[in-house]
Amino acid sequence: MENKKVEAAIEQLKKENIRITPQRYAVLQYLIEHRSHPTADEIYKALEHRFPNMSVATVYNNLRLFTSIGFVQEMKYGDASSRFDFSSQRHYHVICQNCETIVDFHYPGLEDIEMAAGRLTDFEIHDHRLELYGLCPNCKK
């Protein structure tokens, strides 16, 4: 299934006339296959053996491109490194306060929050994000 996601994403990039370099393909494939919400440095370290001449800037540039076209969600946490999530559908995150593991979950009905918040505050709402914090099963033990 992951290969189909990679190929569909590559086809979308081609339709947008975005050149598919081996490094770009590898970064996208890593994001899709590794659901760990990696940082740019983690992606770089995982791929550097395959692309010894690739810089961390190449990874950041590709992540910036993927974020701008909506393939990837950047999860910013203040001073900490951003984490990146390939997002083919809207979902939310549960984050372990001990080991920082991030797990995706979908909860139907939260889409209405934007409309309700807009009505209650007269804001023009563009997006929302939900994160829940606690202890993962391993850290609970």
N, CA, C and O atoms as a GROMACS GRO file, in nm:
protein
  564
    1MET      N    1   0.082  -0.119   0.000
    1MET     CA    2   0.000   0.000   0.000
    1MET      C    3   0.087   0.126   0.000
    1MET      O    4   0.055   0.224  -0.067
    2GLU      N    5   0.199   0.124   0.076
    2GLU     CA    6   0.286   0.240   0.083
    2GLU      C    7   0.343   0.274  -0.054
    2GLU      O    8   0.356   0.392  -0.089
    3ASN      N    9   0.378   0.170  -0.134
    3ASN     CA   10   0.430   0.196  -0.268
    3ASN      C   11   0.329   0.268  -0.355
    3ASN      O   12   0.366   0.352  -0.437
    4LYS      N   13   0.201   0.235  -0.337
    4LYS     CA   14   0.096   0.303  -0.414
    4LYS      C   15   0.087   0.450  -0.374
    4LYS      O   16   0.063   0.536  -0.458
    5LYS      N   17   0.106   0.479  -0.244
    5LYS     CA   18   0.104   0.618  -0.198
    5LYS      C   19   0.222   0.695  -0.257
    5LYS      O   20   0.207   0.810  -0.299
    6VAL      N   21   0.338   0.631  -0.259
    6VAL     CA   22   0.457   0.696  -0.315
    6VAL      C   23   0.433   0.726  -0.463
    6VAL      O   24   0.458   0.837  -0.509
    7GLU      N   25   0.387   0.627  -0.535
    7GLU     CA   26   0.366   0.646  -0.679
    7GLU      C   27   0.258   0.751  -0.708
    7GLU      O   28   0.273   0.830  -0.801
    8ALA      N   29   0.151   0.752  -0.629
    8ALA     CA   30   0.047   0.854  -0.647
    8ALA      C   31   0.102   0.994  -0.620
    8ALA      O   32   0.069   1.089  -0.691
    9ALA      N   33   0.184   1.006  -0.517
    9ALA     CA   34   0.244   1.135  -0.484
    9ALA      C   35   0.339   1.179  -0.595
    9ALA      O   36   0.341   1.297  -0.633
   10ILE      N   37   0.417   1.087  -0.648
   10ILE     CA   38   0.509   1.119  -0.757
   10ILE      C   39   0.432   1.164  -0.881
   10ILE      O   40   0.471   1.260  -0.947
   11GLU      N   41   0.323   1.096  -0.911
   11GLU     CA   42   0.239   1.137  -1.026
   11GLU      C   43   0.185   1.278  -1.007
   11GLU      O   44   0.180   1.356  -1.102
   12GLN      N   45   0.145   1.310  -0.885
   12GLN     CA   46   0.095   1.445  -0.856
   12GLN      C   47   0.206   1.549  -0.876
   12GLN      O   48   0.181   1.657  -0.931
   13LEU      N   49   0.326   1.517  -0.832
   13LEU     CA   50   0.439   1.608  -0.852
   13LEU      C   51   0.467   1.630  -1.001
   13LEU      O   52   0.493   1.742  -1.044
   14LYS      N   53   0.460   1.523  -1.077
   14LYS     CA   54   0.482   1.533  -1.222
   14LYS      C   55   0.376   1.622  -1.287
   14LYS      O   56   0.408   1.702  -1.375
   15LYS      N   57   0.250   1.607  -1.244
   15LYS     CA   58   0.142   1.691  -1.298
   15LYS      C   59   0.167   1.838  -1.269
   15LYS      O   60   0.125   1.925  -1.346
   16GLU      N   61   0.234   1.866  -1.158
   16GLU     CA   62   0.263   2.005  -1.120
   16GLU      C   63   0.396   2.050  -1.179
   16GLU      O   64   0.448   2.156  -1.144
   17ASN      N   65   0.452   1.969  -1.270
   17ASN     CA   66   0.580   1.999  -1.336
   17ASN      C   67   0.695   2.016  -1.238
   17ASN      O   68   0.782   2.101  -1.257
   18ILE      N   69   0.694   1.936  -1.134
   18ILE     CA   70   0.803   1.936  -1.037
   18ILE      C   71   0.896   1.821  -1.071
   18ILE      O   72   0.855   1.705  -1.080
   19ARG      N   73   1.023   1.855  -1.088
   19ARG     CA   74   1.123   1.757  -1.127
   19ARG      C   75   1.141   1.653  -1.016
   19ARG      O   76   1.148   1.688  -0.898
   20ILE      N   77   1.149   1.527  -1.054
   20ILE     CA   78   1.165   1.417  -0.959
   20ILE      C   79   1.312   1.375  -0.957
   20ILE      O   80   1.357   1.299  -1.044
   21THR      N   81   1.384   1.424  -0.860
   21THR     CA   82   1.524   1.384  -0.845
   21THR      C   83   1.528   1.260  -0.757
   21THR      O   84   1.432   1.233  -0.684
   22PRO      N   85   1.636   1.184  -0.763
   22PRO     CA   86   1.646   1.067  -0.675
   22PRO      C   87   1.634   1.104  -0.526
   22PRO      O   88   1.573   1.032  -0.448
   23GLN      N   89   1.693   1.218  -0.488
   23GLN     CA   90   1.686   1.261  -0.349
   23GLN      C   91   1.542   1.298  -0.311
   23GLN      O   92   1.496   1.263  -0.202
   24ARG      N   93   1.473   1.369  -0.399
   24ARG     CA   94   1.334   1.409  -0.372
   24ARG      C   95   1.247   1.285  -0.356
   24ARG      O   96   1.164   1.277  -0.265
   25TYR      N   97   1.267   1.189  -0.444
   25TYR     CA   98   1.193   1.062  -0.436
   25TYR      C   99   1.220   0.994  -0.302
   25TYR      O  100   1.128   0.947  -0.236
   26ALA      N  101   1.347   0.990  -0.263
   26ALA     CA  102   1.385   0.920  -0.139
   26ALA      C  103   1.326   0.989  -0.016
   26ALA      O  104   1.278   0.921   0.076
   27VAL      N  105   1.328   1.122  -0.012
   27VAL     CA  106   1.270   1.194   0.102
   27VAL      C  107   1.121   1.166   0.111
   27VAL      O  108   1.069   1.138   0.219
   28LEU      N  109   1.052   1.175  -0.002
   28LEU     CA  110   0.908   1.148  -0.003
   28LEU      C  111   0.879   1.004   0.038
   28LEU      O  112   0.789   0.980   0.118
   29GLN      N  113   0.952   0.910  -0.016
   29GLN     CA  114   0.933   0.770   0.018
   29GLN      C  115   0.957   0.746   0.168
   29GLN      O  116   0.882   0.672   0.232
   30TYR      N  117   1.059   0.808   0.223
   30TYR     CA  118   1.088   0.793   0.366
   30TYR      C  119   0.971   0.844   0.449
   30TYR      O  120   0.928   0.778   0.544
   31LEU      N  121   0.920   0.961   0.414
   31LEU     CA  122   0.808   1.018   0.489
   31LEU      C  123   0.685   0.928   0.486
   31LEU      O  124   0.616   0.913   0.586
   32ILE      N  125   0.659   0.870   0.372
   32ILE     CA  126   0.540   0.786   0.357
   32ILE      C  127   0.557   0.653   0.430
   32ILE      O  128   0.464   0.604   0.494
   33GLU      N  129   0.675   0.596   0.421
   33GLU     CA  130   0.697   0.463   0.479
   33GLU      C  131   0.726   0.465   0.629
   33GLU      O  132   0.705   0.365   0.697
   34HIS      N  133   0.774   0.577   0.680
   34HIS     CA  134   0.809   0.587   0.822
   34HIS      C  135   0.712   0.683   0.889
   34HIS      O  136   0.724   0.804   0.876
   35ARG      N  137   0.617   0.628   0.959
   35ARG     CA  138   0.509   0.705   1.020
   35ARG      C  139   0.551   0.767   1.154
   35ARG      O  140   0.466   0.797   1.238
   36SER      N  141   0.681   0.785   1.174
   36SER     CA  142   0.733   0.829   1.304
   36SER      C  143   0.737   0.981   1.319
   36SER      O  144   0.783   1.031   1.421
   37HIS      N  145   0.689   1.055   1.218
   37HIS     CA  146   0.692   1.201   1.222
   37HIS      C  147   0.835   1.250   1.241
   37HIS      O  148   0.865   1.318   1.339
   38PRO      N  149   0.924   1.217   1.147
   38PRO     CA  150   1.066   1.246   1.164
   38PRO      C  151   1.099   1.395   1.152
   38PRO      O  152   1.023   1.472   1.093
   39THR      N  153   1.214   1.432   1.208
   39THR     CA  154   1.269   1.565   1.186
   39THR      C  155   1.348   1.561   1.054
   39THR      O  156   1.375   1.453   1.001
   40ALA      N  157   1.385   1.676   1.004
   40ALA     CA  158   1.467   1.682   0.883
   40ALA      C  159   1.601   1.613   0.907
   40ALA      O  160   1.652   1.543   0.819
   41ASP      N  161   1.659   1.632   1.025
   41ASP     CA  162   1.787   1.567   1.056
   41ASP      C  163   1.775   1.416   1.058
   41ASP      O  164   1.864   1.345   1.011
   42GLU      N  165   1.663   1.364   1.111
   42GLU     CA  166   1.643   1.218   1.112
   42GLU      C  167   1.632   1.165   0.970
   42GLU      O  168   1.687   1.059   0.939
   43ILE      N  169   1.563   1.237   0.883
   43ILE     CA  170   1.552   1.195   0.743
   43ILE      C  171   1.690   1.196   0.678
   43ILE      O  172   1.729   1.102   0.610
   44TYR      N  173   1.762   1.305   0.701
   44TYR     CA  174   1.897   1.317   0.644
   44TYR      C  175   1.986   1.201   0.687
   44TYR      O  176   2.052   1.138   0.604
   45LYS      N  177   1.988   1.173   0.817
   45LYS     CA  178   2.073   1.064   0.868
   45LYS      C  179   2.033   0.928   0.811
   45LYS      O  180   2.118   0.843   0.788
   46ALA      N  181   1.902   0.910   0.789
   46ALA     CA  182   1.855   0.782   0.733
   46ALA      C  183   1.894   0.766   0.586
   46ALA      O  184   1.908   0.654   0.538
   47LEU      N  185   1.910   0.877   0.515
   47LEU     CA  186   1.934   0.870   0.370
   47LEU      C  187   2.078   0.900   0.330
   47LEU      O  188   2.115   0.876   0.216
   48GLU      N  189   2.158   0.952   0.422
   48GLU     CA  190   2.292   0.998   0.383
   48GLU      C  191   2.380   0.886   0.327
   48GLU      O  192   2.466   0.912   0.243
   49HIS      N  193   2.360   0.762   0.372
   49HIS     CA  194   2.441   0.653   0.319
   49HIS      C  195   2.408   0.624   0.172
   49HIS      O  196   2.494   0.579   0.097
   50ARG      N  197   2.284   0.651   0.131
   50ARG     CA  198   2.245   0.631  -0.010
   50ARG      C  199   2.286   0.749  -0.098
   50ARG      O  200   2.310   0.732  -0.217
   51PHE      N  201   2.295   0.868  -0.037
   51PHE     CA  202   2.327   0.990  -0.110
   51PHE      C  203   2.437   1.066  -0.037
   51PHE      O  204   2.409   1.166   0.029
   52PRO      N  205   2.562   1.020  -0.047
   52PRO     CA  206   2.670   1.081   0.031
   52PRO      C  207   2.692   1.229  -0.001
   52PRO      O  208   2.745   1.302   0.083
   53ASN      N  209   2.654   1.275  -0.118
   53ASN     CA  210   2.673   1.416  -0.155
   53ASN      C  211   2.552   1.503  -0.121
   53ASN      O  212   2.554   1.624  -0.145
   54MET      N  213   2.448   1.443  -0.066
   54MET     CA  214   2.328   1.519  -0.033
   54MET      C  215   2.352   1.597   0.096
   54MET      O  216   2.411   1.546   0.191
   55SER      N  217   2.304   1.721   0.099
   55SER     CA  218   2.318   1.802   0.220
   55SER      C  219   2.186   1.802   0.297
   55SER      O  220   2.081   1.766   0.244
   56VAL      N  221   2.194   1.843   0.423
   56VAL     CA  222   2.072   1.856   0.503
   56VAL      C  223   1.983   1.965   0.443
   56VAL      O  224   1.861   1.960   0.458
   57ALA      N  225   2.044   2.063   0.375
   57ALA     CA  226   1.966   2.168   0.309
   57ALA      C  227   1.877   2.109   0.200
   57ALA      O  228   1.766   2.159   0.177
   58THR      N  229   1.923   2.006   0.133
   58THR     CA  230   1.842   1.940   0.030
   58THR      C  231   1.717   1.880   0.094
   58THR      O  232   1.608   1.890   0.038
   59VAL      N  233   1.733   1.819   0.209
   59VAL     CA  234   1.618   1.762   0.280
   59VAL      C  235   1.521   1.873   0.319
   59VAL      O  236   1.401   1.862   0.297
   60TYR      N  237   1.574   1.982   0.378
   60TYR     CA  238   1.488   2.093   0.418
   60TYR      C  239   1.415   2.154   0.298
   60TYR      O  240   1.296   2.185   0.307
   61ASN      N  241   1.486   2.171   0.187
   61ASN     CA  242   1.422   2.229   0.068
   61ASN      C  243   1.309   2.141   0.016
   61ASN      O  244   1.205   2.191  -0.025
   62ASN      N  245   1.331   2.010   0.017
   62ASN     CA  246   1.225   1.919  -0.027
   62ASN      C  247   1.108   1.920   0.070
   62ASN      O  248   0.992   1.916   0.028
   63LEU      N  249   1.136   1.924   0.200
   63LEU     CA  250   1.028   1.930   0.298
   63LEU      C  251   0.948   2.059   0.283
   63LEU      O  252   0.826   2.059   0.295
   64ARG      N  253   1.017   2.169   0.256
   64ARG     CA  254   0.950   2.298   0.234
   64ARG      C  255   0.858   2.289   0.111
   64ARG      O  256   0.744   2.337   0.113
   65LEU      N  257   0.909   2.227   0.004
   65LEU     CA  258   0.828   2.209  -0.117
   65LEU      C  259   0.706   2.122  -0.086
   65LEU      O  260   0.593   2.158  -0.123
   66PHE      N  261   0.726   2.009  -0.021
   66PHE     CA  262   0.615   1.918   0.009
   66PHE      C  263   0.512   1.984   0.100
   66PHE      O  264   0.392   1.959   0.087
   67THR      N  265   0.559   2.067   0.192
   67THR     CA  266   0.467   2.138   0.281
   67THR      C  267   0.386   2.241   0.202
   67THR      O  268   0.266   2.255   0.223
   68SER      N  269   0.452   2.312   0.111
   68SER     CA  270   0.383   2.417   0.035
   68SER      C  271   0.276   2.362  -0.057
   68SER      O  272   0.177   2.430  -0.085
   69ILE      N  273   0.293   2.239  -0.105
   69ILE     CA  274   0.191   2.182  -0.194
   69ILE      C  275   0.091   2.093  -0.119
   69ILE      O  276   0.002   2.034  -0.180
   70GLY      N  277   0.107   2.084   0.012
   70GLY     CA  278   0.008   2.015   0.093
   70GLY      C  279   0.030   1.866   0.113
   70GLY      O  280  -0.057   1.798   0.166
   71PHE      N  281   0.145   1.815   0.072
   71PHE     CA  282   0.174   1.673   0.093
   71PHE      C  283   0.213   1.644   0.237
   71PHE      O  284   0.186   1.536   0.289
   72VAL      N  285   0.274   1.741   0.300
   72VAL     CA  286   0.335   1.720   0.430
   72VAL      C  287   0.286   1.827   0.526
   72VAL      O  288   0.269   1.943   0.489
   73GLN      N  289   0.264   1.786   0.649
   73GLN     CA  290   0.227   1.879   0.755
   73GLN      C  291   0.351   1.899   0.842
   73GLN      O  292   0.411   1.802   0.889
   74GLU      N  293   0.388   2.026   0.863
   74GLU     CA  294   0.499   2.056   0.952
   74GLU      C  295   0.443   2.076   1.092
   74GLU      O  296   0.352   2.156   1.113
   75MET      N  297   0.499   2.004   1.186
   75MET     CA  298   0.455   2.014   1.325
   75MET      C  299   0.562   2.089   1.402
   75MET      O  300   0.668   2.034   1.432
   76LYS      N  301   0.534   2.215   1.435
   76LYS     CA  302   0.631   2.301   1.503
   76LYS      C  303   0.607   2.297   1.653
   76LYS      O  304   0.493   2.299   1.699
   77TYR      N  305   0.717   2.290   1.727
   77TYR     CA  306   0.709   2.285   1.873
   77TYR      C  307   0.809   2.382   1.935
   77TYR      O  308   0.906   2.340   1.997
   78GLY      N  309   0.786   2.510   1.919
   78GLY     CA  310   0.871   2.612   1.980
   78GLY      C  311   1.014   2.600   1.934
   78GLY      O  312   1.042   2.606   1.814
   79ASP      N  313   1.106   2.584   2.029
   79ASP     CA  314   1.249   2.579   1.997
   79ASP      C  315   1.293   2.443   1.945
   79ASP      O  316   1.400   2.432   1.886
   80ALA      N  317   1.214   2.341   1.966
   80ALA     CA  318   1.251   2.206   1.922
   80ALA      C  319   1.240   2.196   1.770
   80ALA      O  320   1.172   2.276   1.706
   81SER      N  321   1.308   2.098   1.714
   81SER     CA  322   1.303   2.076   1.570
   81SER      C  323   1.162   2.041   1.526
   81SER      O  324   1.090   1.968   1.594
   82SER      N  325   1.125   2.093   1.410
   82SER     CA  326   0.996   2.057   1.353
   82SER      C  327   0.995   1.910   1.317
   82SER      O  328   1.098   1.852   1.284
   83ARG      N  329   0.877   1.852   1.324
   83ARG     CA  330   0.857   1.715   1.278
   83ARG      C  331   0.768   1.722   1.156
   83ARG      O  332   0.689   1.815   1.141
   84PHE      N  333   0.781   1.623   1.068
   84PHE     CA  334   0.708   1.625   0.942
   84PHE      C  335   0.624   1.499   0.928
   84PHE      O  336   0.666   1.389   0.964
   85ASP      N  337   0.504   1.520   0.876
   85ASP     CA  338   0.405   1.413   0.867
   85ASP      C  339   0.344   1.414   0.728
   85ASP      O  340   0.282   1.512   0.688
   86PHE      N  341   0.363   1.304   0.653
   86PHE     CA  342   0.296   1.292   0.524
   86PHE      C  343   0.148   1.276   0.554
   86PHE      O  344   0.107   1.183   0.624
   87SER      N  345   0.068   1.365   0.502
   87SER     CA  346  -0.073   1.365   0.539
   87SER      C  347  -0.162   1.353   0.417
   87SER      O  348  -0.184   1.451   0.345
   88SER      N  349  -0.212   1.235   0.394
   88SER     CA  350  -0.304   1.215   0.283
   88SER      C  351  -0.448   1.242   0.324
   88SER      O  352  -0.535   1.259   0.239
   89GLN      N  353  -0.474   1.247   0.454
   89GLN     CA  354  -0.606   1.284   0.504
   89GLN      C  355  -0.590   1.350   0.641
   89GLN      O  356  -0.492   1.324   0.712
   90ARG      N  357  -0.685   1.434   0.677
   90ARG     CA  358  -0.678   1.506   0.804
   90ARG      C  359  -0.680   1.407   0.920
   90ARG      O  360  -0.760   1.313   0.923
   91HIS      N  361  -0.591   1.430   1.013
   91HIS     CA  362  -0.585   1.347   1.132
   91HIS      C  363  -0.522   1.428   1.245
   91HIS      O  364  -0.476   1.540   1.225
   92TYR      N  365  -0.519   1.369   1.362
   92TYR     CA  366  -0.471   1.436   1.481
   92TYR      C  367  -0.361   1.353   1.545
   92TYR      O  368  -0.329   1.244   1.497
   93HIS      N  369  -0.303   1.404   1.654
   93HIS     CA  370  -0.186   1.338   1.711
   93HIS      C  371  -0.198   1.322   1.862
   93HIS      O  372  -0.249   1.409   1.932
   94VAL      N  373  -0.150   1.207   1.910
   94VAL     CA  374  -0.130   1.181   2.052
   94VAL      C  375   0.021   1.173   2.070
   94VAL      O  376   0.090   1.100   1.999
   95ILE      N  377   0.072   1.250   2.168
   95ILE     CA  378   0.216   1.263   2.186
   95ILE      C  379   0.255   1.219   2.327
   95ILE      O  380   0.197   1.265   2.426
   96CYS      N  381   0.353   1.130   2.335
   96CYS     CA  382   0.400   1.084   2.466
   96CYS      C  383   0.488   1.193   2.527
   96CYS      O  384   0.583   1.242   2.465
   97GLN      N  385   0.455   1.230   2.650
   97GLN     CA  386   0.530   1.333   2.720
   97GLN      C  387   0.666   1.283   2.770
   97GLN      O  388   0.751   1.363   2.811
   98ASN      N  389   0.686   1.153   2.767
   98ASN     CA  390   0.811   1.098   2.814
   98ASN      C  391   0.908   1.072   2.698
   98ASN      O  392   1.019   1.126   2.698
   99CYS      N  393   0.868   0.991   2.601
   99CYS     CA  394   0.960   0.952   2.493
   99CYS      C  395   0.935   1.028   2.363
   99CYS      O  396   1.010   1.012   2.266
  100GLU      N  397   0.831   1.111   2.359
  100GLU     CA  398   0.796   1.195   2.245
  100GLU      C  399   0.748   1.117   2.123
  100GLU      O  400   0.748   1.170   2.012
  101THR      N  401   0.706   0.992   2.142
  101THR     CA  402   0.645   0.918   2.034
  101THR      C  403   0.517   0.989   1.992
  101THR      O  404   0.442   1.039   2.076
  102ILE      N  405   0.493   0.994   1.860
  102ILE     CA  406   0.373   1.059   1.808
  102ILE      C  407   0.292   0.954   1.733
  102ILE      O  408   0.345   0.884   1.647
  103VAL      N  409   0.164   0.944   1.765
  103VAL     CA  410   0.074   0.847   1.701
  103VAL      C  411  -0.042   0.924   1.639
  103VAL      O  412  -0.100   1.012   1.702
  104ASP      N  413  -0.075   0.888   1.515
  104ASP     CA  414  -0.188   0.949   1.444
  104ASP      C  415  -0.319   0.888   1.490
  104ASP      O  416  -0.325   0.770   1.524
  105PHE      N  417  -0.425   0.968   1.489
  105PHE     CA  418  -0.559   0.914   1.504
  105PHE      C  419  -0.657   1.005   1.430
  105PHE      O  420  -0.635   1.125   1.416
  106HIS      N  421  -0.765   0.946   1.384
  106HIS     CA  422  -0.871   1.020   1.317
  106HIS      C  423  -0.994   1.015   1.406
  106HIS      O  424  -1.029   0.910   1.459
  107TYR      N  425  -1.058   1.129   1.422
  107TYR     CA  426  -1.180   1.133   1.499
  107TYR      C  427  -1.282   1.213   1.421
  107TYR      O  428  -1.269   1.334   1.408
  108PRO      N  429  -1.385   1.147   1.368
  108PRO     CA  430  -1.483   1.218   1.286
  108PRO      C  431  -1.561   1.320   1.368
  108PRO      O  432  -1.585   1.299   1.487
  109GLY      N  433  -1.598   1.426   1.306
  109GLY     CA  434  -1.680   1.526   1.371
  109GLY      C  435  -1.603   1.649   1.413
  109GLY      O  436  -1.662   1.755   1.434
  110LEU      N  437  -1.471   1.638   1.424
  110LEU     CA  438  -1.393   1.754   1.465
  110LEU      C  439  -1.383   1.859   1.354
  110LEU      O  440  -1.343   1.973   1.380
  111GLU      N  441  -1.419   1.822   1.233
  111GLU     CA  442  -1.416   1.918   1.123
  111GLU      C  443  -1.511   2.034   1.149
  111GLU      O  444  -1.488   2.145   1.100
  112ASP      N  445  -1.617   2.011   1.226
  112ASP     CA  446  -1.715   2.115   1.256
  112ASP      C  447  -1.660   2.222   1.350
  112ASP      O  448  -1.720   2.329   1.363
  113ILE      N  449  -1.549   2.195   1.414
  113ILE     CA  450  -1.492   2.291   1.508
  113ILE      C  451  -1.457   2.422   1.439
  113ILE      O  452  -1.479   2.530   1.495
  114GLU      N  453  -1.403   2.415   1.319
  114GLU     CA  454  -1.366   2.537   1.247
  114GLU      C  455  -1.489   2.625   1.224
  114GLU      O  456  -1.484   2.746   1.248
  115MET      N  457  -1.597   2.565   1.180
  115MET     CA  458  -1.719   2.641   1.154
  115MET      C  459  -1.773   2.702   1.284
  115MET      O  460  -1.810   2.819   1.288
  116ALA      N  461  -1.777   2.622   1.390
  116ALA     CA  462  -1.829   2.672   1.518
  116ALA      C  463  -1.740   2.783   1.574
  116ALA      O  464  -1.791   2.884   1.622
  117ALA      N  465  -1.610   2.765   1.567
  117ALA     CA  466  -1.518   2.868   1.617
  117ALA      C  467  -1.532   2.996   1.538
  117ALA      O  468  -1.528   3.105   1.595
  118GLY      N  469  -1.549   2.984   1.407
  118GLY     CA  470  -1.569   3.102   1.324
  118GLY      C  471  -1.694   3.178   1.363
  118GLY      O  472  -1.694   3.301   1.371
  119ARG      N  473  -1.801   3.104   1.385
  119ARG     CA  474  -1.927   3.169   1.425
  119ARG      C  475  -1.916   3.235   1.562
  119ARG      O  476  -1.964   3.347   1.582
  120LEU      N  477  -1.853   3.166   1.657
  120LEU     CA  478  -1.844   3.217   1.793
  120LEU      C  479  -1.750   3.337   1.808
  120LEU      O  480  -1.771   3.423   1.894
  121THR      N  481  -1.648   3.344   1.724
  121THR     CA  482  -1.546   3.448   1.740
  121THR      C  483  -1.543   3.550   1.628
  121THR      O  484  -1.475   3.652   1.638
  122ASP      N  485  -1.616   3.522   1.520
  122ASP     CA  486  -1.614   3.605   1.398
  122ASP      C  487  -1.477   3.602   1.330
  122ASP      O  488  -1.447   3.689   1.248
  123PHE      N  489  -1.395   3.502   1.363
  123PHE     CA  490  -1.268   3.482   1.293
  123PHE      C  491  -1.295   3.414   1.160
  123PHE      O  492  -1.394   3.342   1.146
  124GLU      N  493  -1.208   3.435   1.064
  124GLU     CA  494  -1.206   3.356   0.942
  124GLU      C  495  -1.106   3.244   0.969
  124GLU      O  496  -0.985   3.268   0.970
  125ILE      N  497  -1.154   3.123   0.990
  125ILE     CA  498  -1.069   3.009   1.029
  125ILE      C  499  -1.012   2.943   0.903
  125ILE      O  500  -1.085   2.914   0.809
  126HIS      N  501  -0.881   2.920   0.903
  126HIS     CA  502  -0.815   2.857   0.788
  126HIS      C  503  -0.776   2.712   0.815
  126HIS      O  504  -0.767   2.632   0.722
  127ASP      N  505  -0.751   2.680   0.940
  127ASP     CA  506  -0.702   2.546   0.971
  127ASP      C  507  -0.711   2.524   1.121
  127ASP      O  508  -0.732   2.618   1.198
  128HIS      N  509  -0.693   2.400   1.163
  128HIS     CA  510  -0.682   2.370   1.305
  128HIS      C  511  -0.593   2.249   1.324
  128HIS      O  512  -0.568   2.173   1.231
  129ARG      N  513  -0.545   2.233   1.448
  129ARG     CA  514  -0.461   2.119   1.480
  129ARG      C  515  -0.496   2.076   1.621
  129ARG      O  516  -0.518   2.159   1.709
  130LEU      N  517  -0.502   1.944   1.642
  130LEU     CA  518  -0.533   1.890   1.774
  130LEU      C  519  -0.422   1.795   1.814
  130LEU      O  520  -0.386   1.705   1.740
  131GLU      N  521  -0.370   1.817   1.934
  131GLU     CA  522  -0.268   1.730   1.989
  131GLU      C  523  -0.308   1.696   2.132
  131GLU      O  524  -0.349   1.783   2.210
  132LEU      N  525  -0.297   1.571   2.165
  132LEU     CA  526  -0.324   1.524   2.300
  132LEU      C  527  -0.194   1.471   2.357
  132LEU      O  528  -0.116   1.408   2.286
  133TYR      N  529  -0.171   1.496   2.486
  133TYR     CA  530  -0.046   1.458   2.550
  133TYR      C  531  -0.072   1.360   2.664
  133TYR      O  532  -0.171   1.372   2.736
  134GLY      N  533   0.016   1.263   2.678
  134GLY     CA  534   0.003   1.164   2.783
  134GLY      C  535   0.122   1.071   2.780
  134GLY      O  536   0.231   1.110   2.737
  135LEU      N  537   0.103   0.947   2.827
  135LEU     CA  538   0.208   0.848   2.827
  135LEU      C  539   0.170   0.734   2.733
  135LEU      O  540   0.058   0.683   2.739
  136CYS      N  541   0.263   0.695   2.647
  136CYS     CA  542   0.239   0.583   2.556
  136CYS      C  543   0.237   0.452   2.635
  136CYS      O  544   0.279   0.449   2.751
  137PRO      N  545   0.191   0.343   2.574
  137PRO     CA  546   0.186   0.215   2.645
  137PRO      C  547   0.320   0.170   2.702
  137PRO      O  548   0.326   0.114   2.812
  138ASN      N  549   0.430   0.195   2.628
  138ASN     CA  550   0.562   0.153   2.678
  138ASN      C  551   0.605   0.234   2.800
  138ASN      O  552   0.662   0.179   2.894
  139CYS      N  553   0.577   0.364   2.798
  139CYS     CA  554   0.619   0.449   2.911
  139CYS      C  555   0.527   0.433   3.032
  139CYS      O  556   0.568   0.465   3.144
  140LYS      N  557   0.406   0.385   3.013
  140LYS     CA  558   0.315   0.362   3.125
  140LYS      C  559   0.364   0.249   3.214
  140LYS      O  560   0.334   0.246   3.334
  141LYS      N  561   0.440   0.156   3.157
  141LYS     CA  562   0.482   0.035   3.231
  141LYS      C  563   0.574   0.066   3.344
  141LYS      O  564   0.618  -0.025   3.415
   0.00000   0.00000   0.00000
